[in-house]
Amino acid sequence: MRLRLLLLLALCGAGPTAAARSLSLRGSWRIRSGNGSLELPGRVPGCVHSALFQRGLIQDPYYRFNDLKYRWISLDNWTYSKKFQIPFNISKWHKVNLIFEGVDTVAKILLNSVPIGKTDNMFKRYSFDITTVVRNVNSLELRFQSPVLYAAQRSKAHTSYWVPPDCPPPVQKGQCHVNFIRKEQSSFSWDWGPSFPTQGIWKDVRIEAYNVCHLNFFTFSPIYDNHTQGWNLEIESSFDVVSPKPISGQVIVAIPKLQTQQTYSIELQPGKRIVELFVKINKNATVETWWPHGHGNQTGYNMTVLFKLDGGLSIEKSAKVYFRTVELIEESIEGSQGLSFYFKINGLPIFLKGSNWIPADSFQDRVTSDLLRLLLQSAVDANMNTLRVWGGGIYEQDEFYRLCDELGIMVWQDFMFACALYPTDQGFLDSVRTEVAHQIRRLKSHPSIIIWGGNNENEAALMMNWFNIHTSELHTYINDYVVLYVKNIRQIVLARDKTRPFIISSPTNGAESIEEGWLSANPYDKNFGDVHFYDYSNDCWNWKIFPKARFVSEYGYQSWPSFSTLEKVSSEKDWSYNSEFSLHRQHHAGGNNEMLLQIGFHFKLPKNTDPLQTFKDTIYLTQVMQAQCVKIETEFYRRSRSEIVDGKGHTMGALYWQLNDIWQAPSWASLEYGGKWKMLHYFARHFFAPLLPVGFEDQDAFFIYGVSDLHSDCKATLTVRVHTWNSLEPLCSSETERFVMEAGKAILLYKEQVPALLGRCGNCTRQSCVVSFYLSTDNQLVSPTNHHFLSSLNETVGLQKAHITANISQQGDTFVFDLETSAVAPFVWLDVGSIPGRFSDNGFLMTEKTRTILFYPWKPTSKSELEQSFHVTSLTDTY
């Protein structure tokens, strides 16, 4: 967040009266291989793979089979070195520290050939006292150990009992024992990503010199006092006092827009000292709260904290403060066993709509602010309000959370433990405790983070016995689980952050898991907590297969990324669905066949004589299938928010797996590597809309629910139309009387037997007709137009091959695509290849002769460039 940058600027005064001097060691370093045969320059922050690629010593690591070809890089022990001069008189400073915001991962550090420390945790901040070692001219060296070899050594040394799993499934082509190293767990491979166990200095590194005292960190928490009905601010500052005598002074906290200014007297004793301040916000000021996207503004207030200390020493900090409350509500529900599981923000129950976030690249130095903004803006543009930062990746960079604050994206923040059991020896626990304390301190002032989660799927792994542990040995692992997540992580969270809830795992039964001794017999219980749900063999058009759970924090289906994305990392011989490349990129066992199975339920598989066209058509159909499956499933969760059926329901969250991709491969993502929107992401824009009609069938009756995320009731009408596949004129249209669409509810609006609906629309059958419907309100708000297929698309009668043309024109920075079709066209897909940008809609059902779609470019482009790249596909083009 901005906080840290401002800290550096504020503390880097000039001259001997300055509070501190800081020297950044970012930039150019030297990197050499273990035996010294390879030496090259490399950037910091960065990693070995990136340095080798930038020097042209390796190809793009993502190209074809390079993840296998370049395994040697992560198996070697690399050394980073830098010679540097201190640009100020080092002898005038009492204390000099060398600070690493992040080292990846296992390294010995030498300054001027003197060992000064070791690192073994990617998620910790390291500070080393170098006062007695530093000179005017220095040589710094980080001798890395291969993370793969280190993890294997740690596993081998753990002789008392097995800590599973040893290795990922063979289909992932990964490395083993990742649970023994505090490093991005998915860097050893995952079912959507490659194995690139990086080495390098992945975050900022600097030298800080100071006299008298130094502000090490500064964090704060806004807290609402229900008793006084006012806001307070708890500020925590950590000082290193190197003066032999106590230092006194004043602290002035000012938030001008809230007419709040308070002065405190402090006295700092020598040593490490924590200063805690309690600021009462002026009761006469109106505090505007921070709201999630779609529910209000993301108002923040500028705050300055000025420390005026003895001897003319002053340290100023600036930060943005946001005010919001969050509650996780777990209470009994009438007509249902178990407990609710939903979030209240500022006292309002909010349905969490969104997805799961994974690392945006195997090489974090490639994840720029621009890329983060593009991906997060795309989430907001699809009407999402939540992302879960999944526990097998990284605690994201400051900029990620700053953008989430700004955009109104709620963050479910996992701690970095996933799909494994973990050791609990003292060294491991100590490292984790430091990691957790650091991350809470770094992140807790962000309003976007609404919950901490202890791990991903580890309660389920243990209780559903994923690793085939013998019953007689289970108690050892249960004890380890409680030690790590309850007695250590939970204890630290509860002590250091009282402003947001903590749950131990996902999925979990929440309060029920606690009741059962921290682990539930069935963590997937639909009556409690959250669930993860995946089913690739049953037909996804059958909504009855989905769990009517309280909260669904993972669910999804795979698809392939577009050909323009794959083309960059493949060659011509790779361009078929069953090529060696296609099998290599698929890291989920049987995944390619599962997609074909799901397509086959409702669509015809392509049979083009041109093998390249067949590959492109198959890619298109995987995206159609994924979009349709996730749509049906998400709509089921959204319409379940206000009802209990057979004791189940009150679903208050739907986070599909997954938002983004780490490389170019088949996965569950809705955004391709680089940010291009798949068809699913366009569908998400509709199925997460604040006002939405949802259609479904049950026992030959057709139902439409209205779903509202709005804060107030509105008067609305529902329009239902029946179209035949062979005509661009609707066959019949009907409108309901005006009704009240209740705020924050899902209600039944319409019910009709399908034979009756078809009967009153003339000569219609399930195979020859399709239904569309939308909501309109008195205040001009219109929902997306939704549709319901009455039969599989491979059984349609009257569907003709559509000839679709586009006339492209420019309006300011936007391009207008005026489309015209010769026939009704399902799943119309507009593609401009590798030109970065997105359309206003895509993958749609075209039931009218003309339609206007906008294209929003992410980089400058031209009409002629778009015309050259433009290609349109609809379903019948694959026949």
N, C-alpha and C positions, 0 to 999 in steps of 0.2 A: 504494500500500500504506500501511498505518498509519504506517510509518516517516516519511513526509513530514509527515503531520499532527503527529506527535509532535515532529518537528524544529522545526516552527514554535512549538509550545507551549513546548518546552524552551528555545528561544532568545529568547523574548519576555519576559524578566524586566523588572521595573520599576526605575526609578531609574538613576542614572549608573553604578552598579557592574554593571548587567546586561550580559550578553555582547553583546546586540544588541537593537534595537527593530525591530518589524515592523509595517507598516501595510498591511492588505489594501485593494486598490482594486476588489474585486468589487462587484457591486450595480448601482446606477443610473448610466448614462452617457447622453450625448446622441448621437444619430446623425443625420447629414444627407446628403442626396443630392449628387451631383456639382455641380449648378448651384444648390444651396441652396434649391430650391423646396419641398423636403420636409424637415421636421425633426421628430424624435420622440424620446421616451425609449426606452432599450433596456437589457436586462440583460446583465451580464458575470458569468460566461461566457455567451456567446450568439452569435447571428448576426443579420444584417439581416432575413432572411426571418422568423425567429421574432419579432423586434421588430415588424415590420409586421403580422404576424398577431395578436399580442397586443394591438395598438392598434386592431384592427378595420379596418385600412387595406387588407388583402387577405383573401380567404377562406382556408380550409385549403388550403395549397399542393398537397395530395394529391387535392383534390376534382376529379373529372372530368378536364378537359384543362388544368388550371391549370399544369402543368409547362411547357406551351407559352405560355400566357397571361402567365406571370410571368417570361419569359426576360429581360425588361428589367432585372430586379433585379440579376442577376449581370453584366450588361453595363455597369452604371453604376459610377462610382468613389465609394465612400462614405467618410465620415469619422466616426470615433468620437472624442468629446471628453469630458473630465471636469475639473471644477474641484474641488480638494480642499485641505484644510488639514492640515498636519503637527501631530499632537497632542503633540509633544514638541519640546524645544529643538534644532533641527537643527544649530546651531553647535557643539554639544558632541560631535559625532560626526566621526571622521576620514574615514570612507568611507560613501557612500550609494549603493546600487545600485537600479535599477529592473529587476524581474525578470518576464519573461513565460514562463509554462510552455508556452504555445502560442498562436501568432498565425496566423490563417487568412486570407490567406497572405502577399500582397505589400503591404507598407506602409512608409511613411516615418513616423518617430516624432519629434514635436517636444515639448519640455518648455519651457514659458514662451517659446514662439516660437523656441527654439533647436533645430536639428536634432540629435538625439542618436544616431540609428542607423536602420537599415533591416532589414526582415525579408523573406524570400522562401522560407521552408521551414516548412510546417505542423508538421513532426515534430521541430523543434529547440526547445531551451530558449534564450531570449535573456536576457542580463544586460547592462545598460548602466550605466556609471559616471556618476552624475548629481551627484557631490559639489559641483562648481563651478556647477551650474545650478539646483539645487533651492533653494526659498525656503520660508517658512512657509506662504504661500498660493500655490498652483500651478495651472497650466492645462496639461493633457496632451492631446495630439492624435495620433491614428493616421490618416494619410491613405492609404486603401486604393486599390489599382489593381485594376480588374476582372481576375479570374484568367483569364478567357477571352481578353481583349485582351492580357494579359501573355504567355500561352502562345503566342498567334499571333505576337507580336513576337519572342519568343525563337526560335521556329521559323524565322521569316523571316530573322533575323540569322545563322542557322546556314547559311551559303551554301556551305560546302565540299562537303557531300554531304547527301543526303536521309536523315532519320531517321524511318522509318515506325513505325506507320501515321499518316497525316495526320488522318483522321476516323474515328469509329465507323461501323458499318453504318447506313444510313438508317433502318432499322426501330427503332433505339434512340433516334432523335430527340435526339441528343446534341451536344456541343460538341467542337471539334477541338484537336489538339496537346497533349493532357493529359500526354504523356511529357516535355514541356519545363517542367513546373512540379512542384515537390515538394509535392504536395497529394494528398489522397485521390483515387486514380485513378478510382474509380467515381463520383465526384461530377460528372463530365462525362457520365455515363450508363454503363449496362452492359446485358447481355442479361436482367437481372432487375430493373433499377432505373432511376429517372428521372434527368434531368440537372438538378441543383440546385447549381451551383458557388457555394458559400456564401462570405461575407466576414464576418469578425468576430474577436473575442478569444475563442477557444473553450476556453481553460483559465485557470487561476489567474493573477492579476497582483498584484504587491505591491511595496512599497518596503522595503528592509532597510538599516538604519543600524548601524554597528559601529565600535568602537575596538579597538586592539591586534590582534585576529585574529578570524576568522570561519570557521566550518565550512560550506563550500560544498556538499559532498555526502558521503555515507557509504554504502558498499555492502560486501557480503561474499559469500563463497562457501565452503560446507562442502565439504571434500575428504577422501575416504577414502584412507588410506595402506595399500596392500596389503602393504607390507613389514612395518610394525609392527602391522598389523591394528587400526588406531585411527583415530578421526576428528580432523581438524584444521579450523580455521576461518581463512580469510584475510580480514582486514578492511582495507578501503582507505578512507582519509579524506582529503579535499582541503581545505586551509586557504588563506585569503587573509590573510597576515600584513602588517598595515599599520604595525606598530610598527617604528621605525628599528633597533631592537636585536633580537637573537635572543630567543625566548621558550622557557623550559624548563618542564617539568612532568611530570606522571604521567598514565598512562591505566590505568584499572582496568576490566577486562572481566569481567563476572560472568554465569554461567548457573547459577542456584541449583539447579535440579532435576537438573543433571548434576554437581553438586559441583565446579564449575569456577570458579575466580577467579584471574585473573593480573594482575600490575601491571607496567607498562613505563615506563621513563624516556624522554622525548622532548625534542628541542630543535628548535624551528622557526626557520629562517632567514627574514629578510624576503622578501616576494614570495609567489607561488603555490607551495604546498608540499604534497606527497603524503606521508601517513604510512601505511605498510603494517605491519600487525600479524599475527603468526602465533600462533594460539591452539591449544594442544593440549588436547583434551577429556580430562578425567580418565578414565584406563583402568579405574578401579574402578566407574565409573558405567555403567549399561546404557543405551545409546542406542537408543531406539525409532525406527525409520526411517519415513519418509513413504511411503505406498503409494497407488497409483491406486485409484479407486473399484472395489469388488468384489474387491480383493486384500489388504485390510488397512486399518489406521487411518491417519489423516492427522495423526500426532502432531507437535506443534511445541513449541519451548521458548522461554520469555521470556529475552531477553538485555538487559543494560544495559551501555552503554559510557560511562564517566565520564572526561572530560578535566579534570584539575585543573591549571591553568596559573598562571604567575607573577601576582602582584597580586590573588590571590583570585578569578581568573576561572575559572568552571567551566561546562562544557557537557555536558549529559547526553543520551544517545540511547537509545531503547528500540526493540527489534525482535523479531519472531518468527523463530526459526531452525528450519529443517527439514533433516533429514539424509536424503539418498537418493543412490544412484548411477544413472547411465544409461549404457548402451553401445549403440551401433549395430553390429550384427554382420553383417559382409559376408565370408563365407567359403565355400569350395567345398562342394557338396552331392553326396553319392553318387548316381550315376544321373542327374545333371542337369548340363548345361553352365551356366556362369555362376556367380553368387554369391548367397548368401542376402541378405536385407534384413529384419532384425527387431530389436526393441528388448529389451534386458534391463534391468529395473529392480531394483535391489538384488540383482543376479545371477540373477534369474528371467526367463526368456523370457515376454513378455506379448503376447497378440494385441490389437492396437489396434482398438477398436470405437468408431465415432462418426461425426462429420460435419464439415462445413466451416462456419466462422463468417464472416459478412459484417457490415458495420456495421448496427446495429440501427435506425438512422434516418438520413435524409439530413441531419437537424438534430441534431447531437450533444448540444445542450443539453436535448433531450427524452429522452435516454437516462439514466434515473435508476438509482440503486442497486437500487431495487425491481424495475425492469424487468430489469436484468441478473440478479438473483437468480432471478426467475421463469423466464427463458430457460435459465439454467445449471442450475437445479434440474430443469427439464424434461428436459434432456439426461441427467442422472444418473438420473432416474426411468425413463428409457427404456433403462437398463442401459448407457449409453455410458461410456467411460473416456477418450476423446480428442476434442479439437476442434482443427482446423487453422485458425489465424487467417490468413486468406487475404491474399495480397500485393497486392490491389488496393484494400484498405480503409484502415484506420488501425492503428497500434499502439494497442491498446485502453487504456482508462483504468485507473488503478491498482486500482480496485475490482474490475474484471474478473479480474485475476490473483489478487487476494486471495481472491476467491470460488472460483476454480479450485483454489488451494492448499487451501482449507477443504473443498471438495467432492470432491477427489481426481480432478480432470479434468486429464489430461495435455494440454499445449499444444504443437502443432507451430507454431512462430512464424516466419512468412515476414517478410522485409524487404519494404518497400512498393514493389515493382516488378512489373508484371503485363502480360502479353500485348502487349508492345511492345519496341522497341529504344529505347535511351536515349543522349543525347549524353554525351560524355566530355571536354568542355572543362574547363579547370582550375577555373573558378568552380563548375560543377556538381559536380565531384568533391570539391572542398573542402566544399561544403555537405553532400553525402552522407556524407563522412567524419565530420563533426561530428554529424550525425543518428544515424549508426550507433553511434558511441561513446556518445552520450547515452542511446540506447535500451538498449544493453547494460548500462550503468551503472545505469539505472533498474530494469531487469527481472531482472538475472541472479541475484538472491537468491531468486527464486521457484522452488520445487521443481517446480511444475506445468509449467514450460517445459522440455521434454526435448530439443528440437532447434531450431536456427536454420536457416531456408531462405533462400537468396539471392534468389529470385524465383519468380513463378508463370508457368510455361509459356514462358519466354523462350528456353531451350535448344531446345525443340520448335519455337518460332516461327522460329528461325534455321535449324535443321537440316532442318526439313520445308518450309522456304521459304514460309511463310505470306504473305510480302509481295512475292513474285516478284522477288527481287533477282537481278540478272544474275550468273552464275558468276564473271565476271572481277572483280566488285566485292565478292564475299563476304568476302575476306580483311580488308577494312576493318572490317566489322561483327563478324567473329570477334575481331579485335584489340580492338575497343571492348568486347565482351562480357568478354573476359579482363581487360582493364584495370579495368572497373567491379566485377565480381563476385569476381575472384580477387585481383588486385593491390591492391585497395582494401578491399572489404567483408570478404572472407575473411581478409585480413591483420589487420584490426582485431579480428575475432571471435577468431581464434586467439591474438592477443596479450592480449586483455582477458577472455576467458572460457575456461578450460581444463576446465570441468566438464561440458560437453555437446557433442554432435557438431554439425557444420555441413555442410549439403549446398548445392550451388550453385543448384539449380533443383528444381522439381517440375512434371512428371515428369523424372527423371534416371536415368542408369544408375549413379549413385554412383561407386564406385571405378573402374568401367569408363570412365565419362565422363572422370575424371581421367587415366586411362591413355591415352585417345585425345586428350589435349591439351585437356581441360576441356569438350569438346563431343563427344557421341557421334553417329555417323552415324545411328543410330536410337534416339532417347531413349525410345521406347515398347517397347523390347526387354523381353519377358516374363521373361528370365533374369536381369535385373539391376534393382536399384533399385525405384522406384515407377512406376506407370502411372496415367494418367487414361483413362477409357473411356466413350464415349457412342455409342449406336446407337439411333436412333429409328425406323428403317424395318423392321428385322427383328423378328420376334415375340419378345418378352421372355420368354415361357414356355419358349422353347428355350434351356436353360442352355448349350448348346454354343457360343453366340455370345460368351460371356464369356471374358475372358483368364484363364488359370490362371497368374497372375503372382505375384511375390513379395509385393507390397504394392500395394493399389489405393487411392490417396489422393483420387480423385474419380471418381464415377459417379452416374448418376441419371436421373430422368424428371420431366417437368413435371406439374403439376396446377393447377386453379383453387382459390383460397381459398373458404371457405364464403360463402353468400349474405349472412349476417349481417355478415361483414367487408366485403364489397363494397358493401353497401347504404349504408354510412356515407359513401362517396365517389362515389356515382353517383345518377342520377335514373331515373325509371321507363322513359324511352325507351332507357336503356342496357342493360336487362335481357334481352338475348338474346345467344346465342353469336356471332352474326355482326354485332352492332351496331358502330357506329363506335368506341364506347368499348371494346368487347372487343378490337378490332383495335389500338386505341391503347395499351392496357395491355400487350399482348404484344410484348415487345422481342426475342424470339428468332424469326428469320425462319422462317415456316411452322409455328411452334409450335402454334397452335390446330389446324391440320390434322393434325399429327403425333400429337397426343393422340387425335383421332378415329380415325386409322388404327390406333393401338395398341388402342383400345377395341374397334374393329371385328373384331379378330382373335378375340376370345373372348366378346364381349358384344353384346347388341342395342342399337342406338342408340335413344334415347327418341323416341316419336312421339305425344306428348300433344297434344290439341287446344288446350290452354291454353298460349300461348307462354311465360309466366312459369314454369309448371311444367316445361316442356321445358328451360328454362335451368337451373332448380334440379336437375333430373334429370341434365343433362349435367355440371354441376359435381360432383355426387355420383359419377358414373361416372369422371370424370377422377381423382378421389381414390381410387376403387377400383382403377383401372388402375395408378396410380402406386404405391400401397401393394403391390399384388401383384407388379409388376415389380421393385421394389427388394427385396422379400422374396426372390424367387427368386434374384436376383443376389447378395444378401448371403449367403444360405444356401450358395450355390455357393462363395463365398470362404471361409466358415467351415469347410466340410467339406473344403476343399483344404489345410488347415494341416499335416497329417501325412503327406501322400502325394505321390509323384512319379508322374505318368502321362504317358507319351510325353515324358519329360524335363522336364515342367513341374509346378509346384506349390510346396508349402511356403509358401502364402500366409499372411502374418502380420499383415495389417492391412486393414480395410475402413472407409473414411471416405466416406460418401455425400455428394453435393452436393445440397442444402445444408441447414443446420439452420434458419436463421431468414430472415425477410423484412424488406426495407427499406421496403416500402410494400404497398398492397393490389393485388396483380396476380398473374397466372399466373406460377409459377416452380417451381423444383426443391425448394423448402423443405418441411420437414415441420412447421414451426411458422409459423402465419400472423402477419402484422403485428399486434403486440399480445400474441402468445403462445398463441393458441388452437391446440390440437392438431389437425392434419389426421389422416386415417386412417393415413397412413404412420407418424406418430409413435407411434400405438398399436401398429402392427405392429412397429416397431423395438423396443419394449419386449419383444416376444416373440423376434424374430430375433436380438437381442443378449443374450438370457438366458444366465446362466452355464452352465446345463445345457440342452441343446436337441437334440431329434431332428429330423433333416432328411430329407425324402423326395424322391425324384426317380426318373424312369424312364430306361432306356436299352435300346433294342432289345427292347421289350415286357416287360422285367423291371423290377420295382419294388424299389428299394433304400431302406433307412433307415440313415443314419449317426447315431452319437451324438457330440455335440460337447461337450467339457468345458473350462471355464476355471477349474475348481476347482484348489486347491493339493494335494489328496490324492486318491488313488484311492477309489472308492466302489462298493459292490455295488448293482446296479440291475436292474430288469426293464423290458421294453418291452411296452406294451399296444397292440395294433393292432385297430381296429374298422372294420367296413364298415357304412355307413348307406345306405338307399335315400332318394332325394329325396322319396318320398311317405309316409314314416313317421317318427314321432318315437322309435320303438324301434329300437336298433341291430340290424342283420340278423345279424351274428355278431361275436364278440370273441375274440381269442387273446392269450396272454401268453407271452413267452419265459421260458426258465429264467433264474435269476439269473446275471449276468455281472459282470466287473470293468470299470467305466468308468474308464479311465486318466485321471489328472490331466493337464490341458493337452494333450489329444489329440483327434483326430477319428477314430473307428473305425467300420468297417462292422459293423452289428448284425443286419441282416435283408436277405434277398434272396428274392424269389419272382416267378415269372412271373405277369404280370397275368391271363391266362386261367385259371391254376390258382387264384389268389386269388379271382377272381370265381366260379369253378366250385364251390369249397367253401363258398361263401356263398349257395347257393340260386340263385334266379332273378335274377341280377345281370348288368347290362351296363355298359360304360364310361359310357353316357349316363344310366343310371338310378341309379348308385351313386357314393359318395364315401368316401374313406378318412380316418380320423382316428387319431392315435397320440400317445402321451406316455410319458415316462420317470418311474419312481418309484424312490426309493432307500430303503435301510434306515433312514436317519436322517430320514425324513419329507419330504425335499426332493423336490418334484415339478416337472418341467419344464412349460412351457406345453404345452397340447394343440395339436399341429400338424395340418394336413390336406393332402391331395393330391387335386386334381381329376383325374379320369380322362378327362374330355373338356372341351371348351370349355363355358362356361356358357350359350352361345346354342344348344347342342345337347342340353341336358338333357331327360330324359324323366321325367315324374312330379312335377316341381317345381310346387308350388301357391302361389297367392297367400297370403302369411302375414298373419294378423291378429294384431298384437302390441300388448298392453296393458301399462301400467306402473302400479304402485301405489307412490307416493312417500311415504317417512316420514323423520323426522329422528332421527339418533343423535349427540348431541353436536354437533360442528361439521360432521359428515358427513351426507350424505343417501343413503338406501337406495332403489334402484329395483328393485322386485320385478317382473320381466318374465314374461309368459306369452305363448306363441305357439300359433297353431292349426296351424302346419305348419313343416317345416324351412325355415330362412331364412338365405340367404347374405348376408354383408356387412351385418349389422344395424348401423345407424348411429343413435346417440342424439344428439340435438342440443337444446341449451337456448338457442340464439340467441346473444345478446351477454352472457349471464350468465357472468362470468369463472370458470373452473375447469376441472377435467378429470375424466374418468371413470376407474374402475379398469381398464376394458377397453372397447373399442369397435371397430366394423367387423368383428365376429366372426361365425363360422358357428354358428348356433343349431340344435343337433341334438336338444335336449331341450325338453320342454314349458315348464319354468320355469328361470329363471336370475336370480341376484341380482348387481346391479352397484352399485358405490358412486360417488358424486359428491363430489369434494373442491373446495369453492368457494374461490376466491382472495380474494373479498371477501364480506362478510356478505350472505346472501340468505335466502329463506324458502320453505317448502313451496309456498305459493300462487303465488309468483313463478315457481318452477320448473314448476309444473303449467301455468301460462299459456304459458310459453315452450317447453315440451317438444314435440318432434316426433320420431317414429321412422320411419326409411326402411329397407327392405331391397330386395334386387335386383329382385324381382318388382313392386315399386311403380313401377318405371320402365317396365314393359311397357305 
